Each structure stands twice: as C-alpha cells, then as structure tokens.
C-alpha cells in the first residue's frame, strides 16, 4: 500500500498527472433511470478543481450514452468516454468511433 504522504508528495512534484474515473458508482450513484443520474456538488467541485490545473488530464468513462454524459458533465473540461468508448470527447473535440462492417 502506498503511504498517503508519499503519494501527495509525488502528486505535487509531478509535472503531468492522469486521473481516470468510472462515472457509475464512483462519481455518481447508479440510478434505475439513467437520465436522472446526478453528481453531488462536492464531486463536481472536485472535478472542477482537478481540471482547472492544466497539468492534469481528467478522464471520466461510462457505459451511458453521450447525451447523458454531456448533460451531466458537459460543462467540465474533462475527457468524456461514453458508450463504453464509442464516444470520446477530448476537451472540446469530439471523436465518434464507428465500427467497420464488411
């Protein structure tokens, strides 16, 4: 187990940081109706603080649709990975992966 103090020292001295979060059950509680899912204000504030530092790359991944993810976190400058990777929004740039069918 990594000691917390050592982790915080490494975090503060690093030049670039990558944070990857699962949306469901980490940033937001699962909901039987995905359209009603919400993020607590304290979680939103934490994401905003992380993304305000240009040395941090924040990725939020989810199986939910891009519409739901954009509705919930669209105002936060993070990399959104929705639909299990079929949709990726890289801080304002949108990539949609289309399966090749032959």
C-alpha positions in Angstrom: 0.0 0.0 0.0 1.3 3.4 -1.0 1.6 5.8 2.0 -0.6 8.8 1.7 2.1 11.3 2.5 4.4 9.8 -0.2 1.5 9.9 -2.7 0.8 13.5 -2.0 4.4 14.5 -2.3 4.7 12.7 -5.7 1.5 14.2 -6.9 2.6 17.8 -6.0 6.1 17.3 -7.6 4.8 15.7 -10.8 4.6 17.8 -14.0 1.8 15.9 -15.6 -1.0 13.9 -14.0 -3.6 11.5 -15.4 -6.8 10.8 -13.4 -9.2 8.2 -14.7 -12.6 7.8 -13.1 -15.5 5.5 -13.6 -18.7 7.5 -13.6 -21.1 4.9 -12.2 -20.7 4.2 -8.5 -17.6 6.4 -8.3 -18.6 9.9 -9.3 -22.3 9.3 -9.3 -24.6 6.7 -7.7 -26.2 4.3 -10.1 -29.8 5.1 -10.9 -32.5 2.8 -12.3 -33.3 5.7 -14.7 -30.0 6.8 -16.3 -31.5 10.1 -17.4 -32.0 11.1 -13.7 -28.4 10.4 -12.6 -26.7 13.3 -10.9 -23.3 14.2 -9.5 -23.1 15.6 -5.9 -22.0 19.2 -5.8 -18.8 18.2 -3.8 -17.8 15.8 -6.6 -18.5 18.4 -9.3 -16.3 20.9 -7.3 -13.5 18.3 -7.1 -13.6 17.7 -10.8 -13.6 21.4 -11.5 -10.5 21.9 -9.2 -8.7 19.0 -10.9 -9.5 20.3 -14.4 -8.5 23.8 -13.6 -4.9 22.7 -13.4 -3.5 22.4 -17.0 -1.1 19.7 -15.8 -4.0 17.4 -15.0 -5.7 15.2 -17.6 -9.0 14.0 -16.2 -10.9 11.2 -17.9 -14.4 10.1 -17.0 -15.6 6.8 -18.5 -19.0 5.4 -18.6 -21.3 2.9 -20.4 -24.0 5.6 -20.5 -24.9 7.5 -23.7 -23.1 10.6 -24.9 -26.2 12.6 -24.3 -26.5 11.7 -20.7 -22.8 12.3 -20.1 -22.9 15.6 -21.9 -25.9 16.6 -19.9 -24.3 15.7 -16.6 -20.6 16.7 -17.1 -20.6 18.7 -20.4 -19.6 21.9 -18.7 -16.5 20.3 -17.2 -13.3 20.4 -19.2 -12.5 16.7 -19.0 -12.2 13.9 -21.4 -15.5 12.1 -21.6 -15.6 8.5 -22.7 -19.2 7.4 -23.1 -21.0 4.3 -24.6 -18.1 2.1 -23.5 -15.6 4.0 -25.7 -17.8 4.5 -28.8 -17.9 8.2 -28.0 -14.9 10.3 -26.8 -14.9 14.0 -26.2 -11.4 15.3 -25.7 -11.8 18.7 -24.1 -14.0 20.2 -26.8 -13.0 17.9 -29.6 -15.4 15.0 -30.3 -14.4 11.6 -31.7 -17.1 9.1 -32.6 -15.8 5.6 -33.2 -17.8 3.8 -36.0 -17.4 0.0 -36.3 -16.3 -1.1 -39.7 -18.7 -3.5 -41.3 -17.7 -5.5 -44.4 
